[in-house]
Amino acid sequence: MSRIMGCRYLIVAMLLIAGGVASATHAADGLKVGVGRTVITPKEPIWMSGYASRNRPSEGVLHDLWAKALAFEDAQGGRAVIVTTDIIGLPRELAEEVAAKLNAKHGLARSQIVLNSSHTHSGPVVWPNLKTMFFFGPEDNDRLERYGKKLAEDLIRTVDAALADLAPAKVSLGRGAVKFAVNRREPTPQGVRLGVNPDGPVDHNVPVIKVASPEGTLRAVLFAYACHNTTLGGDIYQINGDYAGFAAIELEKALPGATAMFASLCGADQNPHPRGKIEWAEQHGRTLADEVRRVLGGEMRPVGGPIRSAFETTELQFAPHDRATFEKDSESPDKYRQARAKLMLAAYDAGKPVRSMTYPVQAVRFGSDLTLVALAGEVTVEYALRLKREYPNENLVVMGFCNEVPCYIPSLNVLKGGGYEPVASMIYYGKPGPLAENVEETIVAACRKALKVTGAEP
C-alpha cells in the first residue's frame, strides 16, 4: 500500500513540475505591446499622389490620415515595431532617415522596424517618389519638402509613443476573407490593359492581429488585405485613406478605445471592384471592417515570443538598355517620357547608367506562431501566393509596400505579360525600363535567406 501511495505522490510531483515548466515557458513567451498614433493629414492644400491626371492641389479632407505603430517586446528584450501609414509610399531617403534616428534613440536595429504604406491614391505626394509624374514650381516643392520633413518627425513620434506604452498583452492571430479585390490585368488582343480579370490570381485572405490586455480589453487590431487603395480616382481632390481609411474608422467606432491599423499586402495588380465613387470606398471599408470584427469574435491563435528579425538587401537588375532609347524619348511629345529620359541621359553622361537597384527584404518571426515578410515596392500577388506555398508550416503574412516604394515589383508571369505594372509604370517611377527576368527568383532567394535567419523553415 505504501509503495502505491509513494508512486502516486511521485506522479503528482512530476505533474506539478511539468505544469510549472509549462507555465514558466508560457510566461517566457509572453509579449509586451505598446500602441502609438499620430495624425499625418497635411495642414495645407497639397498635391496628391497616385494619378498623373490631377491638375491642382488638394481641396479639403474627407477624413484624417494616420501613422500608427505597434511596438512588441518579448521576455528576453527582443523587439519589433510595425508602423502603418495612410500614404502612397515612402521614399528610401525618408525611410532610412527614420530608421537611423530610431536606432540612435531607442537602439532598434533596422530589421526590427517595419514601415508599411497603405498606398492610398488620395493622399499627398511624398517626394521624391514618382518623381517623373509631377512638375512642380518652387512654392509646391517647398510645401512638399515641409510635409516630408514633418512626416519623418511624425513617424518617429509615433514609435516613441508606442515604446512608451509597452505593457503586458495577449496577442493572437486569426484570418478571414473578403472578395472585393479583383485582378486588374485584363488580357486583350492588343495586350494586357488595366481592367477586370476575374480569372487572374488573387489573395482574398484577411490576416487579423489582435492585441488585448491580460484582462481581455481590446487595445489594438492590425488587419491587412492585398488590394490597391484605388477605389477613388484622379477626379477626387479630398484627402482620404480610401477603403482602408474607411475600414479603420468603422472599426474604431465599433470598438471604442481600440486602435485599428491597416497594412497593405501584395496587391499591386489588384483593384477594388467596383470603384470610382466615395460610396464604394465606404462600402468596401464596411465590408472589410465587418469581416475583421467577425474574426475577432471567433477562435484566434495565440502569438508569443521570442521575436527574431532579419533585414537583407539584394540587387535587382534592369533589362538591358542603351543611350539611344533615351535620346529618342527626349524628343517624345510625352512629357513623362521626356522627364525619364532626362534622368537616364544624365546618368549616362556621368558614366553611371542605371543597371540595377538595391532592394530590401525583411522578416519578423514571433516564436512559431506568426511570421511576417515585408517586401518593398508595389509587389504583385504571386509573390505572396508562392511564399505561402513554399512555407506551408509557417503562419505567413506577406506584406508589400514596406519600407520603401521604388517601383512595381512584378512576378515573372506579370513581367512577361507586359502592360502597365512591369513596363509603363517605370516611366513615372523614373526607372530605365522593365526589370530583368530573374527578378522573382532573386527576391524569393533573398526572402529564403531572411526567413532562415529567423528560424523559419519550408
C-alpha distance (Angstrom), angle and dihedral (degrees) to the residues before:
residue distance angle dihedral
M1 . . .
S2 3.80 . .
R3 3.82 89.6 .
I4 3.82 90.3 54.2
M5 3.80 91.4 48.8
G6 3.78 89.7 48.0
C7 3.81 90.6 53.9
R8 3.78 90.3 49.4
Y9 3.81 91.9 51.9
L10 3.81 89.4 48.1
I11 3.80 91.8 51.4
V12 3.81 92.2 47.5
A13 3.81 90.6 48.6
M14 3.80 91.3 50.1
L15 3.80 91.2 49.4
L16 3.80 91.3 49.9
I17 3.79 90.9 49.7
A18 3.80 91.4 47.2
G19 3.79 90.4 48.2
G20 3.79 90.2 49.7
V21 3.81 91.5 50.4
A22 3.80 91.1 48.3
S23 3.81 90.7 48.4
A24 3.80 91.7 48.4
T25 3.79 90.8 48.3
H26 3.80 91.1 50.4
A27 3.80 90.6 49.3
A28 3.80 90.8 48.7
D29 3.80 90.0 53.1
G30 3.82 92.7 49.5
L31 3.78 119.8 117.0
K32 3.76 137.0 -141.2
V33 3.79 114.9 -146.3
G34 3.79 132.7 -168.6
V35 3.80 129.0 -168.0
G36 3.81 128.2 -149.1
R37 3.79 133.7 175.3
T38 3.81 137.6 179.4
V39 3.80 132.5 -179.9
I40 3.81 109.8 -118.8
T41 3.81 98.6 179.4
P42 3.82 110.2 138.6
K43 3.79 111.7 -106.1
E44 3.79 94.4 -143.8
P45 3.82 137.5 32.1
I46 3.79 108.7 -68.4
W47 3.78 138.6 174.9
M48 3.78 111.9 -91.9
S49 3.80 124.7 -135.4
G50 3.78 136.1 -134.7
Y51 3.78 102.7 52.7
A52 3.80 128.5 64.4
S53 3.81 90.4 -158.0
R54 3.82 96.1 75.7
N55 3.79 111.7 103.2
R56 3.81 103.3 -175.3
P57 3.82 141.1 32.8
S58 3.80 125.8 -84.9
E59 3.80 121.7 -66.2
G60 3.78 110.0 -152.2
V61 3.80 135.3 -42.4
L62 3.81 130.6 -82.3
H63 3.80 91.3 -169.3
D64 3.79 137.9 -20.1
L65 3.78 124.9 -83.1
W66 3.79 117.8 -131.5
A67 3.77 144.4 -158.8
K68 3.80 109.6 -153.1
A69 3.78 130.6 179.4
L70 3.79 140.4 -163.5
A71 3.79 115.8 -161.4
F72 3.82 116.5 -162.5
E73 3.79 127.5 -165.7
D74 3.80 126.5 179.9
A75 3.80 128.1 -151.1
Q76 3.82 91.6 -93.2
G77 3.81 93.2 52.5
G78 3.81 95.7 -100.6
R79 3.79 110.3 150.0
A80 3.78 143.5 -166.6
V81 3.79 132.2 177.8
I82 3.80 125.0 -158.0
V83 3.81 115.6 -163.9
T84 3.80 122.3 -171.4
T85 3.80 122.8 -165.6
D86 3.80 133.6 -169.9
I87 3.80 94.1 -134.5
I88 3.82 139.3 104.9
G89 3.81 93.4 -105.6
L90 3.78 143.5 -58.6
P91 3.79 122.7 -97.0
R92 3.80 115.2 -131.3
E93 3.79 92.6 -112.7
L94 3.81 92.7 59.1
A95 3.80 95.8 41.2
E96 3.79 93.4 51.2
E97 3.81 92.1 45.6
V98 3.80 90.0 54.2
A99 3.81 92.7 45.5
A100 3.82 92.7 48.9
K101 3.80 92.7 50.5
L102 3.81 92.2 47.1
N103 3.78 89.0 51.2
A104 3.80 91.8 51.3
K105 3.80 93.3 44.3
H106 3.81 102.6 38.8
G107 3.81 106.4 12.4
L108 3.80 91.9 -114.5
A109 3.80 113.0 160.5
R110 3.80 118.0 -135.1
S111 3.80 90.1 -109.4
Q112 3.81 90.3 58.5
I113 3.83 95.6 59.0
V114 3.82 119.2 78.1
L115 3.81 115.2 -176.0
N116 3.81 113.3 -169.4
S117 3.81 127.4 -176.2
S118 3.81 123.5 -154.8
H119 3.82 89.0 -145.0
T120 3.78 93.8 -135.8
H121 3.79 111.1 179.8
S122 3.80 89.6 -151.9
G123 3.79 97.6 66.7
P124 3.80 134.4 85.7
V125 3.77 129.1 -69.4
V126 3.81 109.1 -99.1
W127 3.79 102.5 -153.5
P128 3.02 132.6 -104.7
N129 3.82 94.0 19.1
L130 3.82 113.7 106.6
K131 3.78 86.8 9.8
T132 3.80 96.2 168.8
M133 3.83 92.3 52.7
F134 3.81 94.1 69.1
F135 3.79 137.6 54.2
F136 3.80 110.5 -164.4
G137 3.75 134.7 -179.7
P138 3.83 123.5 -133.1
E139 3.83 94.5 -90.2
D140 3.80 93.2 52.1
N141 3.79 91.2 45.1
D142 3.81 90.3 53.0
R143 3.81 90.9 49.9
L144 3.80 92.3 50.3
E145 3.79 91.5 46.6
R146 3.81 89.8 53.1
Y147 3.79 91.6 48.5
G148 3.81 92.9 49.4
K149 3.81 91.6 49.7
K150 3.80 91.8 49.5
L151 3.81 91.6 45.5
A152 3.81 90.3 57.2
E153 3.81 90.0 49.8
D154 3.81 90.9 47.5
L155 3.80 92.9 51.9
I156 3.79 90.9 52.0
R157 3.81 91.0 46.3
T158 3.81 90.2 51.2
V159 3.80 92.5 53.0
D160 3.81 90.1 45.3
A161 3.81 88.6 56.5
A162 3.80 93.4 47.2
L163 3.81 93.3 51.0
A164 3.80 91.2 47.2
D165 3.81 88.6 52.7
L166 3.83 96.7 55.4
A167 3.80 111.3 141.7
P168 3.82 136.8 151.1
A169 3.78 109.7 -73.8
K170 3.76 144.1 176.2
V171 3.82 109.4 -127.5
S172 3.79 123.2 -168.3
L173 3.79 139.6 169.1
G174 3.78 131.6 -141.6
R175 3.78 135.0 165.6
G176 3.76 135.1 -139.7
A177 3.79 136.4 163.1
V178 3.80 139.9 -129.0
K179 3.77 126.4 -177.6
F180 3.79 109.4 -151.6
A181 3.83 91.6 104.7
V182 3.80 113.9 92.1
N183 3.78 130.8 -178.2
R184 3.80 105.6 -102.2
R185 3.81 99.6 -162.0
E186 3.78 100.2 103.4
P187 3.83 115.9 -172.3
T188 3.81 115.1 -136.0
P189 3.82 133.6 168.8
Q190 3.81 86.7 -101.2
G191 3.80 93.0 52.1
V192 3.80 136.6 -90.5
R193 3.79 115.4 -28.7
L194 3.80 134.8 178.7
G195 3.79 104.8 -90.8
V196 3.79 138.5 95.8
N197 3.80 122.5 -46.1
P198 3.82 109.5 178.7
D199 3.83 89.6 -178.1
G200 3.80 95.9 53.5
P201 3.83 123.6 103.5
V202 3.82 117.1 -83.0
D203 3.79 137.8 172.3
H204 3.79 110.7 -147.5
N205 3.81 94.3 174.1
V206 3.83 117.2 128.8
P207 3.83 112.0 -159.5
V208 3.81 112.8 -158.9
I209 3.82 123.4 -164.7
K210 3.80 114.0 -165.1
V211 3.79 123.2 -158.8
A212 3.80 116.5 -167.1
S213 3.79 136.4 164.7
P214 3.83 117.5 -103.7
E215 3.81 86.2 -99.3
G216 3.80 91.2 55.0
T217 3.82 102.1 -102.8
L218 3.81 109.5 148.2
R219 3.80 111.3 -119.2
A220 3.80 104.0 167.5
V221 3.77 144.1 -7.9
L222 3.79 125.1 -156.0
F223 3.80 113.5 -162.2
A224 3.78 130.6 175.8
Y225 3.80 142.6 -167.9
A226 3.81 138.5 -179.1
C227 3.79 103.3 -122.9
H228 3.79 137.1 103.5
N229 3.79 115.1 -105.4
T230 3.79 89.9 -126.1
T231 3.79 105.2 118.1
L232 3.79 85.8 120.2
G233 3.79 121.9 58.0
G234 3.77 138.1 -148.1
D235 3.80 91.5 -78.0
I236 3.83 89.7 72.9
Y237 3.80 113.8 90.8
Q238 3.81 99.2 173.1
I239 3.81 117.4 101.6
N240 3.82 113.1 -114.8
G241 3.80 143.6 136.7
D242 3.83 96.0 -115.8
Y243 3.83 117.1 -136.9
A244 3.82 92.6 -23.1
G245 3.78 91.4 55.9
F246 3.79 92.1 48.1
A247 3.83 90.4 48.2
A248 3.81 91.9 53.7
I249 3.80 90.8 48.9
E250 3.81 91.1 50.9
L251 3.79 92.1 49.5
E252 3.79 94.9 48.1
K253 3.81 90.3 50.1
A254 3.80 90.7 50.8
L255 3.83 94.8 41.3
P256 3.82 106.7 43.3
G257 3.78 114.0 -155.2
A258 3.80 94.8 18.2
T259 3.80 125.8 111.0
A260 3.81 114.7 -133.4
M261 3.80 116.9 -153.6
F262 3.81 128.0 -172.7
A263 3.81 122.9 -153.5
S264 3.80 124.9 -169.5
L265 3.78 117.9 -126.7
C266 3.83 126.0 -165.7
G267 3.79 97.8 -54.1
A268 3.80 103.2 132.1
D269 3.82 92.3 125.0
Q270 3.82 94.3 39.3
N271 3.81 127.2 91.6
P272 3.79 131.4 -174.0
H273 3.79 113.4 -104.4
P274 2.96 122.8 -118.6
R275 3.76 101.9 25.1
G276 3.79 142.0 167.0
K277 3.82 103.8 74.4
I278 3.80 135.1 79.6
E279 3.81 87.9 -130.3
W280 3.80 90.0 61.1
A281 3.82 92.4 48.8
E282 3.80 87.8 53.0
Q283 3.82 90.8 46.3
H284 3.81 93.7 51.2
G285 3.79 89.0 46.8
R286 3.81 91.4 53.6
T287 3.80 91.4 46.4
L288 3.79 91.2 53.1
A289 3.81 93.9 43.0
D290 3.82 91.9 49.8
E291 3.79 90.9 52.8
V292 3.80 92.1 48.4
R293 3.80 89.8 52.2
R294 3.80 90.2 49.3
V295 3.82 90.5 53.1
L296 3.80 91.4 47.3
G297 3.78 89.2 54.8
G298 3.80 94.1 52.3
E299 3.78 136.7 63.9
M300 3.80 113.5 -55.3
R301 3.81 131.1 -173.0
P302 3.83 116.8 -115.0
V303 3.80 115.0 -117.4
G304 3.80 122.1 -153.0
G305 3.77 142.8 155.8
P306 2.87 169.1 -55.8
I307 3.80 96.7 97.7
R308 3.80 115.7 -145.9
S309 3.79 124.6 178.0
A310 3.79 140.2 -178.1
F311 3.80 134.9 -171.2
E312 3.80 119.0 -164.0
T313 3.79 132.7 176.0
T314 3.76 128.0 -154.7
E315 3.79 136.1 175.7
L316 3.80 120.7 -107.6
Q317 3.78 114.2 -157.5
F318 3.79 123.7 -141.9
A319 3.79 121.4 -136.4
P320 3.82 112.1 -93.4
H321 3.80 115.7 -80.1
D322 3.79 137.6 169.8
R323 3.78 137.5 -150.3
A324 3.81 93.6 -104.3
T325 3.81 91.4 68.0
F326 3.79 92.4 59.2
E327 3.79 94.6 40.8
K328 3.80 86.9 58.1
D329 3.83 91.8 46.0
S330 3.80 90.7 50.7
E331 3.81 87.5 68.5
S332 3.81 94.2 45.3
P333 3.83 118.7 121.3
D334 3.82 85.5 -132.5
K335 3.82 105.9 97.0
Y336 3.81 91.6 -157.9
R337 3.81 92.3 56.0
Q338 3.79 88.4 47.1
A339 3.81 91.4 53.0
R340 3.80 92.5 48.6
A341 3.81 90.9 46.5
K342 3.81 90.6 52.9
L343 3.82 90.3 55.4
M344 3.78 94.2 46.3
L345 3.82 95.0 45.5
A346 3.81 89.8 50.7
A347 3.80 88.1 54.8
Y348 3.81 91.0 49.3
D349 3.82 90.0 48.5
A350 3.80 89.5 53.2
G351 3.80 90.0 52.0
K352 3.81 91.2 -114.1
P353 3.79 109.0 102.5
V354 3.81 111.6 -174.3
R355 3.82 105.4 -102.7
S356 3.81 101.1 152.0
M357 3.78 145.2 4.4
T358 3.79 132.7 -142.1
Y359 3.79 112.6 -111.7
P360 3.84 126.4 -164.4
V361 3.81 125.6 -144.2
Q362 3.81 123.0 -173.4
A363 3.80 136.8 -172.6
V364 3.81 130.1 -170.9
R365 3.83 119.3 -174.2
F366 3.80 126.2 -166.8
G367 3.80 105.4 -157.6
S368 3.80 105.9 -69.2
D369 3.81 91.8 -48.5
L370 3.81 104.6 83.0
T371 3.80 136.3 8.2
L372 3.79 123.2 -168.7
V373 3.80 122.2 -159.8
A374 3.80 113.8 -164.8
L375 3.81 116.4 -161.9
A376 3.78 125.9 -173.9
G377 3.78 124.3 -126.6
E378 3.76 135.0 17.3
V379 3.79 96.8 -39.0
T380 3.80 120.3 -163.8
V381 3.79 119.7 -128.9
E382 3.80 99.5 -108.2
Y383 3.82 91.0 73.5
A384 3.79 91.5 63.2
L385 3.79 93.4 42.7
R386 3.81 91.1 50.6
L387 3.80 96.5 46.5
K388 3.80 91.8 48.4
R389 3.81 89.0 52.0
E390 3.80 91.8 48.6
Y391 3.82 93.5 48.5
P392 3.81 103.9 40.6
N393 3.81 92.9 154.9
E394 3.81 94.0 54.7
N395 3.79 122.0 82.4
L396 3.79 88.3 -129.1
V397 3.81 128.1 -169.8
V398 3.81 112.2 -177.2
M399 3.79 114.4 -161.2
G400 3.79 129.0 -167.6
F401 3.82 129.0 -165.1
C402 3.82 90.0 49.7
N403 3.80 129.1 153.8
E404 3.80 94.5 -19.6
V405 3.80 137.6 7.6
P406 3.82 107.6 -146.7
C407 3.83 96.9 158.1
Y408 3.81 143.6 -49.9
I409 3.80 115.9 -45.4
P410 3.80 106.3 -150.0
S411 3.78 126.3 -165.0
L412 3.79 114.7 -126.2
N413 3.82 90.5 -99.0
V414 3.79 91.7 52.9
L415 3.79 91.8 44.8
K416 3.79 92.7 52.5
G417 3.80 91.0 46.0
G418 3.79 92.8 58.5
G419 3.77 122.3 -159.5
Y420 3.78 132.8 114.6
E421 3.80 103.9 -30.5
P422 3.83 101.0 51.4
V423 3.81 99.5 28.4
A424 3.82 121.7 13.9
S425 3.82 95.8 39.7
M426 3.80 90.7 59.8
I427 3.81 88.7 71.2
Y428 3.82 91.1 62.6
Y429 3.79 92.3 43.9
G430 3.80 91.2 53.1
K431 3.81 93.9 -119.6
P432 3.80 122.4 142.9
G433 3.81 94.9 -118.1
P434 3.79 142.1 -69.5
L435 3.78 122.0 -10.0
A436 3.80 118.7 -107.7
E437 3.80 120.6 -90.9
N438 3.80 92.5 -105.8
V439 3.82 91.0 66.8
E440 3.81 96.8 105.2
E441 3.80 95.8 46.3
T442 3.80 91.3 46.1
I443 3.80 92.9 52.9
V444 3.81 94.9 42.9
A445 3.82 89.7 50.9
A446 3.82 89.7 53.1
C447 3.81 89.8 48.3
R448 3.81 91.3 52.2
K449 3.80 89.9 51.1
A450 3.81 93.5 50.2
L451 3.80 92.7 44.6
K452 3.81 91.6 50.7
V453 3.80 90.5 55.0
T454 3.81 89.3 56.5
G455 3.80 92.0 49.6
A456 3.79 97.0 -105.3
E457 3.79 115.5 143.7
P458 3.84 131.6 -168.0
